[in-house]
Amino acid sequence: MACTATATNTLVDDKSSFESALDIASPGDTIILKNGTWKDDILRFYAEGTEAKPIVLRAQTAGEVILTGYSRISIYGKYLEVHGLDFKDGALTKDHIVEFRKSTTELAENCRLTNCRILNYNPVTDDIQYKWVSIFGKNNRVDHCTFSGKNHEGALLVVWLNGTANHHRIDHNYFSDIPKLNRNGAETIRIGTSTYSNTESRSIVEHNVFEKCDGELEIISNKSNFNTYRYNTFINNNGGLTLRHGNDCEVYGNFFFGGAGKPCGGVRIIGERHRVYNNYFQDLEGTSTRAAISAMNGVLNSPLNRYFQVKDAEIVHNTIVSCKQAFAFGVGENDELSLPPVNCIVANNVVDKITGNDPINYIDNPINISYQSNFVNFDNLIISDPGILNIDPELINSNGLWRTDQAGPTEDASDVTFNYLTEDMDGQSRDANPDVGSDEYSQGNITNLPLSRNNVGASWSRMNLSIAQNIDFEPHVYTFNKTLHLSDLLVSKGPYKLKLYNMMSEVVFSEKIVQSEKSISLTHLQGFYIVQIEGHENAVYRKKVWF
């Protein structure tokens, strides 16, 4: 009679017992780090699981295994998973806090870092350079992690290439609170390097939140080919998503929000055949390199580390609202950067409520640019083209986003279609006559919305956002024109305590409410907040809103 091996769970309480357990680990086994503080421990998680039976290294309780000092981990092998660790208040002098490799030739494959956090893992001075996460190998994943408080040189998360496509996935993470470094070298994510910038990576960055990531101009720095950036939310960052090197990337379904008095940017294009579509930009105060969408000038016979000419970019079906500058072309023009964008398509975009003087700015004149069906609601346009229509798109505000109205001017107004554009920013299907802008009027299910820290990152580090607790009242809560409106509060169940929390769980407003209806002007707020209403007998109601 054949025997079937049983997966084992082994609790370890120090580095030595971890290494002993790892020596005998088999596919399907789990090694559990005991709760507590692990200081100055270098964990080398080298093993080989299978797709059906990965080997797992996890915290006894997620978030209660604290790695500090100069603790770090390297992951090498196949089908390994790391869960629930908290790297907190430590520091290195070089290298990586988390790296997916054993050596320069021994790289991880199909491995995963999930539900972990790295918080304030900083050296004594900001000129010490190391990476928080370095992804080597292929088919690896970093997901549902929180990265906050990095203040030193070195990109936070780097995908490293060695000449072949690596197909990594970076998803559902929360990146936040990175102060300005005042020099280059503080990207939040970098995919590739100048040396390998003509190499395919084919990595996907999706469903992440970037909030107050001010390290440098490039929040995301693309330096390779065929990468996808989709369904991410950018909130009050002093910079934007930059296609710095490489070609053939797609940027779609992302949300960019500004409004904090910083020159927040959107998407910057360098290179060939990039597609930027179905993105939503609101309240961005940046111009030129930080415009909602900008295209750089290139360098003649550019070396790998300079600027390649923008060619054949497709900028289509984006919505740009209340931004200082919608488009900037020929950015950086000088004696060296002398090649303007060429053969670009700008079609079916909506530009509304511009706060600056030039929604479309030419620093250098693009060559053979094609405008089609763009609605730009601005009376003093310098650029004149039949494909730029000075029309009020009559957008309506719905849950904080400006959308297409049924039977409004943008509905079915596209004169040109694109076969790859089958959905809108919400994930709803486009019809045969697409609406202009990132939103398609539809009654279908919405699958993609702006995210906040309560949707992503390590689950154990998120704010508790239960919708109701001991609830015996159902208020009506919404925002409009920077005003919070409350109604249907039963006076007999009051008085109520109203609190607003920002996405860092900090109270930003508090007031007692005694009447059934209340409107409160909160013009100083910008972004996502949690409204909490406390009634009698511990009744609590919470709702996420956007100002």
C-alpha positions as CSV (number, residue, x, y, z in Angstrom):
1,M,0.0,0.0,0.0
2,A,1.5,3.3,-1.1
3,C,2.0,6.1,1.5
4,T,1.3,9.7,0.7
5,A,3.7,12.3,2.2
6,T,1.9,14.8,4.5
7,A,2.9,18.5,4.5
8,T,4.4,19.7,7.8
9,N,4.1,23.0,9.7
10,T,7.3,23.8,11.7
11,L,7.4,26.6,14.2
12,V,10.9,28.1,14.6
13,D,12.1,30.7,17.1
14,D,15.6,31.7,15.8
15,K,17.8,31.7,12.7
16,S,19.4,28.4,13.6
17,S,16.1,26.5,13.9
18,F,14.9,28.2,10.7
19,E,17.9,26.8,8.8
20,S,17.4,23.3,10.3
21,A,13.7,23.3,9.2
22,L,14.7,24.5,5.8
23,D,17.2,21.7,5.3
24,I,14.5,19.1,5.5
25,A,11.6,21.1,3.9
26,S,9.7,19.4,1.1
27,P,7.1,20.8,-1.3
28,G,3.9,21.7,0.6
29,D,5.7,22.4,3.9
30,T,5.3,25.6,5.9
31,I,8.0,27.1,8.1
32,I,6.5,29.4,10.7
33,L,8.5,32.2,12.3
34,K,7.6,32.7,15.9
35,N,6.0,36.0,16.9
36,G,8.4,38.5,18.3
37,T,11.4,40.6,17.3
38,W,14.0,39.2,15.0
39,K,17.0,41.5,15.1
40,D,20.1,41.4,12.7
41,D,19.0,38.1,11.1
42,I,19.8,37.4,7.5
43,L,17.3,34.8,6.3
44,R,18.3,32.7,3.3
45,F,15.2,31.1,2.0
46,Y,16.6,28.6,-0.5
47,A,14.4,25.7,-1.4
48,E,12.3,24.2,-4.2
49,G,8.6,23.7,-4.1
50,T,6.2,22.9,-6.9
51,E,3.3,24.9,-8.5
52,A,0.8,22.7,-6.7
53,K,2.8,22.5,-3.4
54,P,4.9,25.7,-2.8
55,I,7.1,25.9,0.3
56,V,5.8,28.7,2.5
57,L,7.7,30.9,5.0
58,R,5.2,32.8,7.1
59,A,4.8,34.7,10.4
60,Q,3.1,32.9,13.2
61,T,0.7,35.9,13.2
62,A,0.8,38.2,10.2
63,G,2.4,41.5,11.3
64,E,3.7,40.2,14.6
65,V,7.1,39.0,13.4
66,I,9.2,42.1,13.4
67,L,12.5,42.0,11.5
68,T,14.7,44.9,12.4
69,G,18.4,46.0,12.8
70,Y,20.1,44.8,9.6
71,S,17.7,41.9,9.0
72,R,17.0,41.0,5.4
73,I,15.9,38.0,3.4
74,S,17.0,36.5,0.1
75,I,14.6,34.1,-1.8
76,Y,16.0,31.6,-4.2
77,G,14.5,28.5,-5.8
78,K,11.2,27.7,-7.3
79,Y,7.6,28.1,-6.0
80,L,8.5,29.7,-2.7
81,E,6.2,32.1,-0.8
82,V,6.9,34.6,2.0
83,H,3.9,35.8,4.0
84,G,3.1,38.3,6.8
85,L,6.6,39.6,7.8
86,D,7.1,43.2,9.1
87,F,10.5,44.8,8.3
88,K,10.4,47.8,10.6
89,D,12.7,50.6,11.7
90,G,15.9,48.8,10.6
91,A,18.7,49.9,8.2
92,L,21.2,48.5,5.8
93,T,24.4,49.9,4.5
94,K,24.1,48.4,1.0
95,D,22.4,45.6,-1.1
96,H,18.7,44.8,-0.6
97,I,16.2,44.2,2.2
98,V,14.4,41.6,0.0
99,E,16.1,40.0,-3.0
100,F,14.9,37.2,-5.3
101,R,18.2,35.5,-5.8
102,K,21.0,33.6,-4.2
103,S,23.8,34.9,-6.4
104,T,24.3,36.8,-9.7
105,T,23.6,33.5,-11.6
106,E,21.2,31.8,-9.2
107,L,17.8,33.5,-9.6
108,A,14.3,32.9,-8.2
109,E,11.5,31.6,-10.4
110,N,7.8,31.6,-9.6
111,C,8.3,33.0,-6.1
112,R,6.1,35.4,-4.2
113,L,6.3,38.0,-1.5
114,T,2.9,38.8,-0.1
115,N,1.1,40.5,2.9
116,C,4.4,41.9,4.1
117,R,5.4,45.4,5.1
118,I,8.6,47.4,5.0
119,L,8.4,50.6,7.2
120,N,11.0,53.2,7.8
121,Y,13.9,51.0,7.0
122,N,16.3,53.9,6.7
123,P,20.0,54.6,7.2
124,V,21.3,57.5,9.3
125,T,21.9,59.7,6.1
126,D,20.0,59.8,2.9
127,D,23.0,59.3,0.7
128,I,23.4,55.6,1.6
129,Q,22.0,53.6,-1.4
130,Y,20.2,50.3,-1.2
131,K,17.1,48.8,-2.5
132,W,14.1,47.7,-0.5
133,V,13.0,45.0,-2.9
134,S,15.0,43.6,-5.9
135,I,13.2,41.2,-8.2
136,F,15.5,38.9,-10.2
137,G,14.7,35.8,-12.2
138,K,11.4,35.3,-13.8
139,N,7.7,34.9,-13.1
140,N,7.9,36.3,-9.6
141,R,5.3,38.3,-7.8
142,V,5.1,41.0,-5.1
143,D,1.6,41.6,-4.0
144,H,-0.6,43.0,-1.1
145,C,2.5,44.5,0.6
146,T,2.9,47.9,2.2
147,F,6.0,50.0,1.6
148,S,6.2,53.3,3.6
149,G,8.6,55.9,4.8
150,K,11.7,55.3,2.6
151,N,13.9,58.4,2.7
152,H,17.3,57.5,1.2
153,E,19.0,56.9,-2.2
154,G,18.1,53.9,-4.3
155,A,14.9,52.9,-6.0
156,L,12.4,51.2,-3.6
157,L,11.5,48.3,-5.9
158,V,13.5,47.2,-8.9
159,V,13.0,44.6,-11.6
160,W,16.4,43.6,-12.8
161,L,16.9,42.2,-16.4
162,N,19.6,40.0,-17.8
163,G,18.6,40.0,-21.5
164,T,15.4,37.9,-21.5
165,A,11.8,38.6,-20.7
166,N,11.0,38.0,-17.0
167,H,7.2,38.3,-16.7
168,H,7.0,39.6,-13.1
169,R,3.8,40.9,-11.5
170,I,3.6,43.8,-9.0
171,D,0.1,44.2,-7.7
172,H,-2.2,45.4,-4.9
173,N,0.6,47.1,-3.0
174,Y,0.5,50.4,-1.1
175,F,3.5,52.7,-1.6
176,S,3.5,55.9,0.5
177,D,5.3,58.7,2.3
178,I,8.5,59.0,0.4
179,P,10.0,62.5,1.0
180,K,11.7,64.4,-1.8
181,L,15.4,63.5,-2.2
182,N,16.3,66.6,-4.2
183,R,18.3,64.5,-6.6
184,N,18.0,61.6,-9.0
185,G,17.9,58.0,-7.6
186,A,14.7,57.7,-5.6
187,E,12.2,56.1,-7.9
188,T,9.4,54.1,-6.2
189,I,9.4,51.4,-8.9
190,R,12.0,50.9,-11.7
191,I,11.7,48.2,-14.3
192,G,15.0,47.6,-16.0
193,T,18.1,49.7,-16.4
194,S,19.6,51.8,-19.2
195,T,21.9,49.0,-20.1
196,Y,19.1,46.5,-20.8
197,S,16.5,49.1,-21.9
198,N,16.1,47.5,-25.3
199,T,15.2,44.2,-23.7
200,E,11.7,42.8,-23.1
201,S,10.6,42.6,-19.6
202,R,6.8,42.0,-20.1
203,S,6.1,42.8,-16.5
204,I,2.7,43.9,-15.2
205,V,2.2,46.7,-12.6
206,E,-1.4,46.8,-11.6
207,H,-3.9,47.7,-8.8
208,N,-1.3,49.5,-6.7
209,V,-1.7,52.8,-4.8
210,F,1.0,55.4,-4.8
211,E,0.4,58.1,-2.3
212,K,2.7,61.0,-1.4
213,C,5.6,59.3,-3.2
214,D,7.7,62.5,-3.7
215,G,11.2,61.0,-3.9
216,E,11.8,62.3,-7.5
217,L,10.1,63.1,-10.8
218,E,9.8,59.4,-11.7
219,I,7.5,57.6,-9.4
220,I,7.6,54.7,-11.8
221,S,10.5,54.5,-14.2
222,N,10.1,52.2,-17.1
223,K,13.4,51.1,-18.6
224,S,12.5,48.1,-20.7
225,N,10.1,46.9,-23.4
226,F,6.5,45.6,-23.4
227,N,5.5,46.4,-19.9
228,T,1.9,47.0,-18.7
229,Y,0.9,49.7,-16.2
230,R,-2.8,49.4,-15.5
231,Y,-5.5,50.1,-12.9
232,N,-3.2,51.9,-10.5
233,T,-4.1,54.9,-8.4
234,F,-1.7,57.9,-7.9
235,I,-2.6,60.3,-5.1
236,N,-0.8,63.6,-4.4
237,N,2.7,62.5,-5.7
238,N,5.4,65.0,-6.7
239,G,6.0,63.3,-10.0
240,G,4.5,60.8,-12.3
241,L,4.7,57.6,-14.3
242,T,7.7,57.9,-16.7
243,L,8.3,55.7,-19.8
244,R,12.0,56.6,-19.5
245,H,13.6,54.0,-21.7
246,G,12.2,51.2,-23.8
247,N,9.4,50.8,-26.3
248,D,5.9,49.2,-26.8
249,C,4.5,49.8,-23.3
250,E,0.8,50.2,-22.4
251,V,-0.5,52.6,-19.8
252,Y,-4.2,52.3,-19.2
253,G,-7.0,52.4,-16.7
254,N,-5.0,54.4,-14.2
255,F,-6.2,57.2,-11.9
256,F,-4.1,60.3,-11.2
257,F,-5.2,62.7,-8.5
258,G,-3.4,65.9,-7.3
259,G,-4.6,69.0,-5.4
260,A,-2.2,69.1,-2.5
261,G,-0.2,72.2,-3.7
262,K,2.5,70.0,-5.3
263,P,3.3,69.8,-9.0
264,C,1.7,66.4,-9.3
265,G,2.2,64.9,-12.8
266,G,0.7,62.2,-14.9
267,V,2.4,60.2,-17.7
268,R,5.7,61.2,-19.4
269,I,6.5,59.5,-22.8
270,I,9.9,58.7,-24.2
271,G,10.6,56.0,-26.9
272,E,8.5,54.3,-29.5
273,R,5.0,52.8,-30.0
274,H,3.7,53.4,-26.5
275,R,0.0,53.4,-25.9
276,V,-1.6,55.7,-23.2
277,Y,-5.3,55.3,-23.0
278,N,-8.4,55.1,-20.7
279,N,-6.6,57.0,-18.0
280,Y,-8.2,59.6,-15.7
281,F,-6.3,62.7,-14.5
282,Q,-7.8,65.2,-12.0
283,D,-6.4,68.3,-10.1
284,L,-2.8,67.9,-11.3
285,E,-0.8,71.0,-10.9
286,G,2.2,70.0,-12.9
287,T,3.3,71.4,-16.2
288,S,6.0,70.4,-18.8
289,T,7.5,67.2,-17.6
290,R,4.7,67.0,-15.0
291,A,1.8,67.8,-17.4
292,A,-1.0,65.3,-17.3
293,I,0.5,63.7,-20.5
294,S,3.9,64.9,-21.8
295,A,6.1,63.7,-24.7
296,M,9.8,64.5,-24.5
297,N,12.2,65.6,-27.2
298,G,14.9,63.0,-28.2
299,V,18.6,63.0,-28.7
300,L,20.2,62.4,-32.2
301,N,21.8,58.9,-32.1
302,S,21.0,58.7,-28.4
303,P,23.1,56.5,-26.2
304,L,21.2,54.1,-24.0
305,N,21.2,56.4,-21.0
306,R,19.8,59.5,-22.7
307,Y,16.6,60.3,-24.5
308,F,15.2,58.4,-27.5
309,Q,12.8,60.1,-29.8
310,V,9.1,59.7,-29.2
311,K,7.7,57.9,-32.2
312,D,4.3,56.5,-33.1
313,A,2.7,57.1,-29.6
314,E,-1.0,56.6,-29.3
315,I,-2.6,58.9,-26.7
316,V,-6.3,58.1,-26.8
317,H,-9.5,58.1,-24.7
318,N,-8.1,59.9,-21.7
319,T,-10.1,62.3,-19.4
320,I,-8.2,65.3,-18.0
321,V,-10.1,67.5,-15.6
322,S,-9.1,70.5,-13.5
323,C,-5.4,70.1,-14.4
324,K,-3.0,72.9,-15.0
325,Q,-1.7,71.5,-18.3
326,A,-3.2,68.6,-20.3
327,F,-0.6,68.0,-22.9
328,A,3.0,69.1,-23.4
329,F,5.0,68.1,-26.5
330,G,8.7,68.6,-27.2
331,V,9.5,68.8,-23.5
332,G,13.2,69.4,-22.8
333,E,14.0,70.9,-26.2
334,N,17.6,72.2,-26.4
335,D,20.7,71.8,-28.6
336,E,21.0,68.1,-27.5
337,L,17.3,67.2,-27.2
338,S,16.6,68.3,-30.7
339,L,14.3,65.6,-32.1
340,P,10.6,66.4,-31.5
341,P,7.9,63.7,-31.2
342,V,6.9,62.2,-34.6
343,N,3.9,60.4,-36.0
344,C,1.9,60.5,-32.8
345,I,-1.9,60.0,-32.6
346,V,-3.9,62.1,-30.1
347,A,-7.5,61.1,-30.3
348,N,-10.8,60.9,-28.4
349,N,-9.5,62.7,-25.3
350,V,-11.5,65.0,-23.0
351,V,-9.9,68.1,-21.5
352,D,-12.1,70.1,-19.2
353,K,-11.9,72.8,-16.5
354,I,-8.3,73.6,-17.2
355,T,-6.7,75.7,-14.4
356,G,-3.7,77.0,-16.4
357,N,-3.1,79.1,-19.5
358,D,-2.1,76.5,-22.1
359,P,-3.9,73.1,-22.1
360,I,-1.8,72.0,-25.1
361,N,1.8,73.3,-25.0
362,Y,4.4,72.9,-27.7
363,I,7.9,73.4,-26.4
364,D,9.0,72.1,-29.7
365,N,6.6,71.4,-32.7
366,P,5.7,67.7,-33.1
367,I,6.1,66.3,-36.6
368,N,3.1,64.8,-38.3
369,I,0.9,64.7,-35.2
370,S,-2.7,63.6,-35.8
371,Y,-5.5,65.0,-33.7
372,Q,-8.9,63.4,-34.0
373,S,-12.1,64.0,-31.9
374,N,-10.5,65.7,-29.0
375,F,-12.9,67.8,-26.8
376,V,-10.9,70.7,-25.2
377,N,-13.1,73.0,-23.2
378,F,-10.9,76.2,-23.4
379,D,-11.6,79.5,-25.1
380,N,-8.1,80.7,-25.9
381,L,-6.4,77.7,-27.5
382,I,-3.1,78.5,-29.2
383,I,-3.1,75.3,-31.1
384,S,-5.6,75.1,-34.0
385,D,-6.5,71.8,-35.6
386,P,-9.7,70.3,-36.9
387,G,-9.2,67.4,-34.5
388,I,-9.3,69.7,-31.5
389,L,-12.9,70.8,-30.8
390,N,-13.6,73.6,-28.3
391,I,-16.7,72.0,-26.9
392,D,-18.0,71.7,-23.3
393,P,-18.1,68.0,-22.7
394,E,-20.9,68.5,-20.1
395,L,-19.4,65.9,-17.8
396,I,-21.3,65.0,-14.7
397,N,-19.7,64.3,-11.3
398,S,-20.4,60.8,-10.0
399,N,-18.8,59.6,-6.8
400,G,-15.9,62.1,-7.3
401,L,-15.2,61.3,-10.9
402,W,-16.2,63.4,-13.9
403,R,-18.0,61.1,-16.4
404,T,-19.8,61.0,-19.7
405,D,-23.5,62.0,-19.4
406,Q,-26.1,60.0,-21.3
407,A,-26.9,61.9,-24.5
408,G,-24.1,64.4,-23.7
409,P,-21.8,65.8,-26.4
410,T,-19.1,63.0,-25.8
411,E,-21.5,60.1,-26.2
412,D,-20.7,58.1,-29.4
413,A,-18.6,61.1,-30.6
414,S,-15.4,59.3,-31.6
415,D,-14.5,59.6,-35.2
416,V,-11.7,57.0,-35.0
417,T,-11.6,53.6,-33.2
418,F,-8.8,51.4,-32.0
419,N,-9.2,47.6,-32.0
420,Y,-7.4,47.1,-28.7
421,L,-9.7,49.5,-26.9
422,T,-12.6,47.3,-25.9
423,E,-13.3,48.6,-22.4
424,D,-13.3,52.0,-20.6
425,M,-11.6,53.1,-17.4
426,D,-14.3,51.3,-15.3
427,G,-13.8,48.0,-17.1
428,Q,-17.2,48.5,-18.9
429,S,-17.4,47.4,-22.5
430,R,-17.1,50.0,-25.3
431,D,-19.7,49.9,-27.9
432,A,-19.2,50.2,-31.7
433,N,-19.4,54.0,-31.5
434,P,-17.2,54.8,-28.5
435,D,-17.7,57.8,-26.3
436,V,-14.9,60.4,-26.2
437,G,-12.9,60.3,-23.0
438,S,-11.9,57.5,-20.6
439,D,-15.5,56.8,-19.6
440,E,-18.1,55.0,-21.7
441,Y,-21.7,55.6,-20.7
442,S,-22.9,52.2,-19.5
443,Q,-25.2,50.4,-17.1
444,G,-22.8,47.5,-16.9
445,N,-20.9,46.4,-13.8
446,I,-18.0,48.6,-12.8
447,T,-14.9,46.5,-12.1
448,N,-12.2,49.2,-11.9
449,L,-12.4,52.2,-9.5
450,P,-9.9,54.4,-7.8
451,L,-8.2,52.6,-4.9
452,S,-7.0,53.7,-1.5
453,R,-4.8,52.2,1.2
454,N,-7.8,50.3,2.5
455,N,-8.1,48.3,-0.7
456,V,-4.4,47.3,-1.1
457,G,-1.3,46.6,0.9
458,A,-0.7,44.2,3.8
459,S,-4.2,43.3,5.1
460,W,-3.1,43.4,8.7
461,S,-1.9,47.0,8.4
462,R,-5.0,48.5,6.8
463,M,-7.6,50.7,8.6
464,N,-10.6,48.7,9.7
465,L,-13.2,49.7,7.3
466,S,-16.2,47.7,8.3
467,I,-19.3,49.3,6.8
468,A,-21.4,49.0,9.9
469,Q,-21.2,47.9,13.5
470,N,-24.3,47.6,15.8
471,I,-26.0,49.8,13.3
472,D,-29.5,51.0,13.9
473,F,-29.5,54.0,11.5
474,E,-28.7,54.3,7.8
475,P,-27.5,57.9,7.0
476,H,-27.2,59.2,3.5
477,V,-23.6,60.4,3.0
478,Y,-22.2,62.0,-0.1
479,T,-19.8,64.8,-1.2
480,F,-20.3,67.5,-3.8
481,N,-18.4,70.7,-4.6
482,K,-16.0,70.2,-1.6
483,T,-19.0,69.8,0.8
484,L,-19.9,66.8,2.9
485,H,-23.7,66.2,2.9
486,L,-25.4,64.2,5.7
487,S,-29.1,63.3,5.9
488,D,-31.5,60.7,7.3
489,L,-29.9,60.9,10.7
490,L,-32.6,60.0,13.2
491,V,-32.6,62.8,15.9
492,S,-33.9,60.2,18.5
493,K,-30.7,58.2,18.0
494,G,-28.3,61.1,18.4
495,P,-26.3,63.1,19.1
496,Y,-23.8,61.8,16.7
497,K,-20.0,62.1,16.6
498,L,-18.7,62.8,13.1
499,K,-15.1,62.1,12.3
500,L,-13.1,62.2,9.1
501,Y,-10.0,60.1,8.7
502,N,-7.4,60.4,6.0
503,M,-5.8,57.4,4.4
504,M,-3.1,57.3,7.1
505,S,-5.8,56.8,9.7
506,E,-5.4,60.3,11.1
507,V,-8.4,62.3,12.2
508,V,-8.7,65.5,10.1
509,F,-12.1,66.7,11.2
510,S,-14.4,66.1,14.2
511,E,-17.8,67.5,15.1
512,K,-20.9,66.7,17.1
513,I,-24.1,66.4,15.0
514,V,-27.5,66.8,16.6
515,Q,-29.8,67.4,13.6
516,S,-31.1,65.1,10.9
517,E,-29.4,66.9,8.1
518,K,-26.0,68.7,7.9
519,S,-23.8,70.2,5.2
520,I,-20.2,70.9,6.0
521,S,-17.8,72.8,3.7
522,L,-14.4,71.2,3.7
523,T,-12.6,73.1,0.9
524,H,-9.2,72.3,2.3
525,L,-9.6,68.5,1.8
526,Q,-8.4,66.7,-1.3
527,G,-8.5,63.0,-2.0
528,F,-10.0,59.9,-0.3
529,Y,-11.3,60.1,3.3
530,I,-13.3,57.8,5.6
531,V,-16.4,59.3,7.1
532,Q,-17.2,57.7,10.5
533,I,-20.5,58.4,12.3
534,E,-20.9,57.2,15.9
535,G,-24.3,56.9,17.4
536,H,-25.5,55.5,20.7
537,E,-24.7,52.1,22.1
538,N,-21.5,51.8,20.0
539,A,-23.3,52.1,16.7
540,V,-20.7,53.0,14.0
541,Y,-21.2,53.7,10.3
542,R,-18.3,54.2,7.9
543,K,-18.1,55.2,4.3
544,K,-15.2,56.1,1.9
545,V,-15.7,59.4,0.1
546,W,-13.7,61.6,-2.3
547,F,-13.2,65.4,-2.0
